[in-house]
């Protein structure tokens, strides 16, 4: 398969799925309130490929010595006149990608009022706990120093 064809298919998939609908979910209606979920979306893609040099298989020690001594004998031709085998170069390649979605919050629409309600993640709670803990430790050290 041609690499350009693969990339054009990938580009088409991203364009069709990575619009506003990807970040903002489909609205739901509960009573007279509309709810729209919001998410942060990240894409990452990569790939590569390469080939090795052609490999020459020499059938006799005389041909190896001739190739190393820079003699006029070609490494493709053996001393007895037979040809050395040349293998085609190997080619390999690969690729991958990921799509990550993190919830951010929801919008609620009721009448003329629009409100955003953020989602607090576990990472944010742990970060706040760590900062508060450090501040408490510092305050306790300051109180000990003042008591002396």
C-alpha positions in Angstrom: 0.0 0.0 0.0 1.3 3.5 -0.9 2.2 5.6 2.1 0.5 8.7 0.6 -2.7 6.7 0.4 -2.4 5.8 4.1 -1.9 9.4 5.1 -4.8 10.6 3.0 -7.1 8.1 4.6 -5.9 9.1 8.1 -6.4 12.7 7.3 -9.9 12.0 6.1 -10.7 10.2 9.3 -9.4 13.0 11.5 -11.3 15.6 9.6 -14.5 13.7 9.7 -14.3 12.9 13.4 -12.3 15.8 14.9 -14.7 18.7 14.7 -16.7 20.4 17.3 -18.6 17.2 18.0 -15.4 15.6 19.2 -14.8 18.2 21.9 -18.4 19.0 22.7 -20.7 16.0 23.2 -24.2 15.8 21.9 -26.5 17.9 24.0 -29.0 16.2 26.3 -32.2 17.7 27.5 -33.5 17.1 31.0 -36.7 19.0 31.6 -36.1 22.5 30.4 -32.3 22.3 30.9 -29.9 21.5 28.1 -26.7 19.8 29.1 -23.6 19.8 26.8 -20.5 17.8 27.9 -17.1 19.3 27.1 -13.8 17.5 26.7 -10.1 18.2 25.9 -9.0 16.1 23.0 -5.3 15.4 22.1 -4.0 13.6 19.0 -0.5 12.1 18.5 0.7 10.2 15.5 4.1 9.0 14.3 5.7 6.7 11.9 8.8 5.8 10.1 10.6 3.4 7.8 13.9 2.4 6.5 15.9 -0.2 4.5 19.2 -2.0 4.9 22.0 -2.1 2.4 22.0 -5.0 -0.1 23.8 -8.0 1.4 26.4 -9.9 -0.6 27.0 -13.5 0.1 30.4 -14.6 -1.1 30.9 -18.3 -1.7 34.7 -18.7 -1.2 37.6 -17.4 1.0 39.5 -16.3 -2.2 36.7 -13.8 -3.1 36.7 -12.3 0.5 40.5 -11.9 0.4 40.3 -10.3 -3.1 37.6 -7.9 -1.9 39.7 -6.9 1.2 42.9 -6.5 -0.8 41.3 -4.1 -3.3 42.4 -6.4 -6.1 40.9 -6.0 -9.5 38.6 -9.0 -9.0 35.1 -7.9 -8.3 33.5 -9.1 -5.1 30.5 -10.1 -7.3 32.7 -12.6 -9.2 34.4 -15.5 -7.5 37.9 -16.6 -8.3 36.5 -19.7 -10.0 34.3 -17.5 -12.2 31.0 -18.1 -10.4 28.8 -15.2 -9.3 28.2 -14.1 -5.7 24.6 -14.0 -4.5 23.2 -10.5 -3.9 20.1 -10.3 -1.8 17.6 -7.5 -2.2 17.6 -4.9 0.6 15.2 -5.4 3.4 12.6 -2.7 4.0 10.6 -2.1 7.2 8.3 0.5 8.6 5.7 1.2 11.1 3.5 3.7 12.7 1.0 4.4 15.4 -1.2 6.9 17.0 -3.4 7.8 19.9 -6.3 9.9 20.7 -6.8 11.0 24.3 -9.9 12.6 25.7 -10.1 14.3 29.2 -13.4 15.6 30.5 -13.4 19.3 31.3 -16.9 20.0 32.4 -20.5 20.6 31.3 -22.5 23.6 30.1 -26.0 23.9 31.3 -28.5 26.0 29.4 -31.7 27.0 31.2 -33.8 29.6 29.6 -31.4 32.6 28.8 -28.8 31.5 31.4 -25.7 29.5 30.4 -23.4 28.1 33.2 -20.2 26.2 33.0 -19.6 23.5 35.6 -15.9 22.3 35.6 -15.0 18.7 36.4 -12.3 18.3 39.0 -10.0 15.4 38.3 -8.1 13.2 40.8 -4.8 14.8 39.7 -6.0 18.3 40.6 -7.3 17.1 44.0 -3.9 15.5 44.7 -2.0 18.6 43.6 -4.1 20.8 45.9 -3.6 18.3 48.8 0.1 18.4 48.2 0.3 22.2 48.2 -1.8 22.5 51.4 0.3 19.8 53.1 3.5 21.7 52.3 2.0 25.0 53.6 1.0 23.3 56.8 4.5 21.9 57.3 6.1 25.3 56.8 3.6 26.9 59.2 4.4 24.3 61.9 8.1 24.9 61.5 7.6 28.7 61.8 5.6 28.2 65.0 8.4 26.0 66.5 11.0 28.6 65.7 9.0 31.4 67.3 8.4 29.4 70.5 12.1 29.0 71.1 
